[in-house]
Amino acid sequence: MQVPAPLEYARATSVEHAIALLERLGEEARIVAGGHSLIPMMKLRLTHLEYLVDINDLHDELDFIRVERGEVRIGALTRHRDLLESEALVPELPIFRDAERVIADPVVRNRGTLGGSLCQADPSEDLSSVCTTLGASCVIRGVSGERVVSMEEFYRGPYETAVGPAEILTEVRIPLRPHSSNAYAKVDRRAGDWAVVAAGAALWLDDDGLIADARVGLAAVGPNTTGIPAISEALRGRAPSEEAFAEAGELAAAASSPTTDGRGSAAYKRHLAAELTRRTLRRAAERIADRALERESA
Amino acid sequence: MSVDVEPVGHGRMLRKEDPRLVRGRGTFCDDLTLPRQLHLAILRSPVAHARIVYVDATAALAHPKVKAVVTGADLVERGLAWMPTLAHDVQPVLATDKVRFQGQEVAFVVAEDRYAARDALELIDVEYDVLPPVVDARRALDDDTPLIRDDVAGRADNRCFDWETGDAAATDAAFARADVVVADDLVYPRVHPAPLETCGAIADFDRVSGKLTVWVTSQAPHAHRTLFAMMTGLPEHKIRVVSPDIGGGFGNKVPVYPGYLCAIVGSMVTGRPVKWIEDRTENLVSTAFARDFHLHGELAATSDGRILGVRARVLADHGAFNAVAAPAKYPGGFFGVFTGSYAVDAAHCSTTAVYTTKAPGGVAYACSFRIAEAVYFIERMVDLLARELGLDPVEIRRRNFIPTEAFPYLTATGWVYDSGDYPRALDEALRIADYDALRAEQAERRERGELMGIGLAFFTEAVGAGPRKHMDILGLGMADGCELTVHPDGRAVVRLSVQTQGQGHETTFAQIVAEEIGIPPADIEVVHGDTDATPYGLGTYGSRSTAVSGAAAALVARQVRDKARRIAAHLLEVAPDDLEWTKGSFGVRGIPTATVTMPEVARAAYGIDLPDDLESGLDAHVSYNPENLTFPFGAYLAVVDVDPGTAVVTVRRFVAVDDCGTRINDMIIEGQVHRGLTDGVGVALMEYVGFDEHGTCLNASLMDYLIPTALEVPTWETGHTVTPSPHHPIGAKGIGEAATVGSPPAIVNAVLDALAPLGVTRLDMPLTPSRVWEAMQGRAAPPTDPPHGPTAEKGTP
């Protein structure tokens, strides 16, 4: 049994309370939700904290999936399992189910949260890619109120986010637009392993069926690969096609800066960046076509 | 499959131990809490190779909950700093002069709880003078490589041992007359048994009685008792070793680990029971690894594919101390069976084993004393020959099989295979798989650019060590005792020297005895694991329980039955020879009404009306010294798909036909096979213990040491043939490790078959997507470690 070093623990009764605790306890305090990244790091004594602020009681404030007109809002305490099982997300955002199917295992998914995943900011983490791909924004609350930042602003680098020491990520907002879909794919060495490489793709078509926008978010291939502007630029105005997707794949590979490690060689990872980009764009396009057919037959 | 009526003897039945285990009511080491128990934690070296400048425990001793801190220097005073390994080497209990692998034991703390013990480790100050590590076994003997074992007087290099088997001259002659020779280099990488339950012990030394009791995760409690006596100097009759329920062993729980000795010393020092349970990282970085063989192979054959000779050259990485658990005369384990299932007249193997700055071990993980390595070697080489000659992998094997009528068969390296019918097992596997249809499907898929592969492996194991004229561990013969007592009520207790780690001994051994004496398995209690309650024997590993202890159980039951016959004859007033045994009762030949049941005999055995020349009671004791090993075999076939875009390998089907001789309980056999096949998928596709250039283990958690899940394995398709062992009392051969041994080469051969259209001819395990893709690009990795990379220091994805 691996045991963490001694620490203090407080259980927040509201978001306001949690922020007050963080404010009072300072930088040696951390929020714990699912705990599936933080607790192992503490047990391995790779992280030494003085205080844990537990927000697991804050369901009313932080645990929700709301599909509204033009926007989906997901509370930071929403568990992976709820994202996986949510039927409400499937029509517009099937990428969540794609991703959640390959995130860890049921035990982890039962506890781990969207907010925890994003705040951990692991470069191999899946939901950061998903949210970037979708052009999501993050709601961060502190003593002085709330601010909304884009995913690009939120993610500052490996294990580093825009959330300050006395702040909490409360919500993720995802804009919805017509004629769109999205998909996620991951290669791992074994179910539950971190991604060798993963890719999310989202396509938005205009009324003529041409690509209005396309976004790709990669995981585990280095910085600056979550939301690749060159792909959006290259695909905008073109018809969805294998050729276009292949080009996007090449751009994804070029944007990658993977390192060789136990999960694979840099060359392989760069290849996967291209391959998975092609596959997810293709899948997103198929889904748009499928939905159009469904609407027609309805 | 429903099991409504339990067989009185062999047959499919549910496991007797499972109501306890599946309800979480088992008793594992860490479930035990003794009164006044303290907790022990071990400080381990963070570096692979360093001289210890000093160890300062002052601050740790000042921790309010700490009862004792013990360093290597303290153990030197007690003469306990170094302990013998199972392979005539020594290993420090706590490092004194140098540390020689990352994770080596340096000091321990005994405290009131395990949290305090763990916290206090951080208060021990150690200064290391870091030395260069020796990571690559192939560089271990270079002139400029640092000497690891400077503790051994006169040692000049990192050579652990050299060992040869077979006939070099005859093999040279065979190669000289060959039409075709194929050669390749293969690596069987370092893997770890990774049992779910880590190792641990609770030691309780009673200063008044002088008695030491050790509850310990041991596959071999009697052998451990002897070793504890050797190491501590305590009289062996004052030591009791109890191995309670064990959460998986796979060879990981055969060695005696420094931690066990630390717990014993901790109890002696404090006068209180001391519990030590290692954590997952400690288990992965410091306990017995497996494999780590660099192999060079050559086959000589005729143009029509008949193998004339086999050459093997082995470089074995033994880590910092030679702590393999194998019979003493076989330093390379049973790799000597590397000619496999084939009639080969000439073979030769030379092995060089080296020390490196890695954890010790080498014979573990259900390898049947390195037959895993031997089978992988010959099955890869035979496929290579088939490809060279344009022969189907089935055909090359058929042409070289040891003929059924040739058993018992003496191999070129001196092993006498007891019995076999190889074509029958192969035919059964091909039938289940529908081999011809698979090849047709493969041709169609190849037309479409898909990468489907079919791989075969045919293996023969040598298990049940072993005959004492050939086999011992530290001078202890590899016999197993067994005691059987039938109580007056007709129910029985059988006491075994072996210990289960999940194999189902409580059921299998009850069935073996039931078959012989006709008492239902439910009425036969199996007692094992406690040296005060069981006869001496060398334990459970190398698939030896059924092969050795199972024979002892059958023989002891027959002795009881013989005595019962004499009592029955007395009761029925006939001569013993006039009685007929039908399972459960004796009857007088020709007089259907004159019978007496085993419970009636048992009652009489303790009664007043017994023949004068018979002692009261109904019991017996045997120790079984096997006359030969047993040689289970099997035909395995894997079907894989390789994603042409991502290089991900999917094992789509796996057909396993096993012949383990007489089958005692099909359900338990299938369970063992399923487990071993899953091991095989793990070893073939993902398991690997790697080190960075500093000698730091890269797989120190189960996030980094991957073991397969249900999602990576197909629905197993099992079958069997039955070729009994001629010398085993019930013809059984052992099944525990067959599937772990046999499955990796089938999977690797299948992947190579899938990639054949791309011209890929070689690959080393584990077949991660990256390695497979690199091979598809024409960059089949040379036999080397995977590229070094950062350790993943994170939680779950």
HADDOCK unambig.tbl for C-alpha pairs under 7 A between the chains (distance, minus, plus):
assign (segid A and resid 1 and name CA) (segid B and resid 279 and name CA) 4.82 0.50 0.50
assign (segid A and resid 2 and name CA) (segid B and resid 279 and name CA) 5.82 0.50 0.50
assign (segid A and resid 3 and name CA) (segid B and resid 115 and name CA) 6.47 0.50 0.50
assign (segid A and resid 5 and name CA) (segid B and resid 119 and name CA) 6.52 0.50 0.50
assign (segid A and resid 36 and name CA) (segid B and resid 795 and name CA) 5.99 0.50 0.50
assign (segid A and resid 36 and name CA) (segid B and resid 796 and name CA) 5.79 0.50 0.50
assign (segid A and resid 37 and name CA) (segid B and resid 794 and name CA) 6.33 0.50 0.50
assign (segid A and resid 37 and name CA) (segid B and resid 795 and name CA) 3.89 0.50 0.50
assign (segid A and resid 37 and name CA) (segid B and resid 796 and name CA) 5.55 0.50 0.50
assign (segid A and resid 38 and name CA) (segid B and resid 795 and name CA) 6.70 0.50 0.50
assign (segid A and resid 40 and name CA) (segid B and resid 795 and name CA) 5.28 0.50 0.50
assign (segid A and resid 41 and name CA) (segid B and resid 794 and name CA) 6.06 0.50 0.50
assign (segid A and resid 41 and name CA) (segid B and resid 795 and name CA) 6.12 0.50 0.50
assign (segid A and resid 103 and name CA) (segid B and resid 797 and name CA) 6.28 0.50 0.50
assign (segid A and resid 104 and name CA) (segid B and resid 796 and name CA) 6.75 0.50 0.50
assign (segid A and resid 104 and name CA) (segid B and resid 797 and name CA) 5.50 0.50 0.50
assign (segid A and resid 125 and name CA) (segid B and resid 797 and name CA) 6.29 0.50 0.50
assign (segid A and resid 189 and name CA) (segid B and resid 686 and name CA) 6.65 0.50 0.50
assign (segid A and resid 189 and name CA) (segid B and resid 768 and name CA) 6.21 0.50 0.50
assign (segid A and resid 189 and name CA) (segid B and resid 769 and name CA) 6.86 0.50 0.50
assign (segid A and resid 190 and name CA) (segid B and resid 708 and name CA) 6.85 0.50 0.50
assign (segid A and resid 191 and name CA) (segid B and resid 711 and name CA) 6.79 0.50 0.50
assign (segid A and resid 192 and name CA) (segid B and resid 797 and name CA) 6.96 0.50 0.50
assign (segid A and resid 193 and name CA) (segid B and resid 703 and name CA) 6.74 0.50 0.50
assign (segid A and resid 193 and name CA) (segid B and resid 797 and name CA) 6.80 0.50 0.50
assign (segid A and resid 194 and name CA) (segid B and resid 797 and name CA) 5.42 0.50 0.50
assign (segid A and resid 260 and name CA) (segid B and resid 787 and name CA) 6.70 0.50 0.50
assign (segid A and resid 260 and name CA) (segid B and resid 789 and name CA) 6.31 0.50 0.50
assign (segid A and resid 261 and name CA) (segid B and resid 787 and name CA) 6.03 0.50 0.50
assign (segid A and resid 261 and name CA) (segid B and resid 788 and name CA) 5.77 0.50 0.50
assign (segid A and resid 261 and name CA) (segid B and resid 789 and name CA) 3.92 0.50 0.50
assign (segid A and resid 261 and name CA) (segid B and resid 790 and name CA) 6.51 0.50 0.50
assign (segid A and resid 262 and name CA) (segid B and resid 786 and name CA) 6.66 0.50 0.50
assign (segid A and resid 262 and name CA) (segid B and resid 787 and name CA) 6.66 0.50 0.50
assign (segid A and resid 262 and name CA) (segid B and resid 788 and name CA) 6.73 0.50 0.50
assign (segid A and resid 262 and name CA) (segid B and resid 789 and name CA) 5.89 0.50 0.50
assign (segid A and resid 264 and name CA) (segid B and resid 770 and name CA) 4.84 0.50 0.50
assign (segid A and resid 265 and name CA) (segid B and resid 770 and name CA) 6.32 0.50 0.50
assign (segid A and resid 268 and name CA) (segid B and resid 770 and name CA) 5.83 0.50 0.50
assign (segid A and resid 268 and name CA) (segid B and resid 773 and name CA) 6.84 0.50 0.50
assign (segid A and resid 272 and name CA) (segid B and resid 646 and name CA) 6.51 0.50 0.50
assign (segid A and resid 275 and name CA) (segid B and resid 645 and name CA) 6.54 0.50 0.50
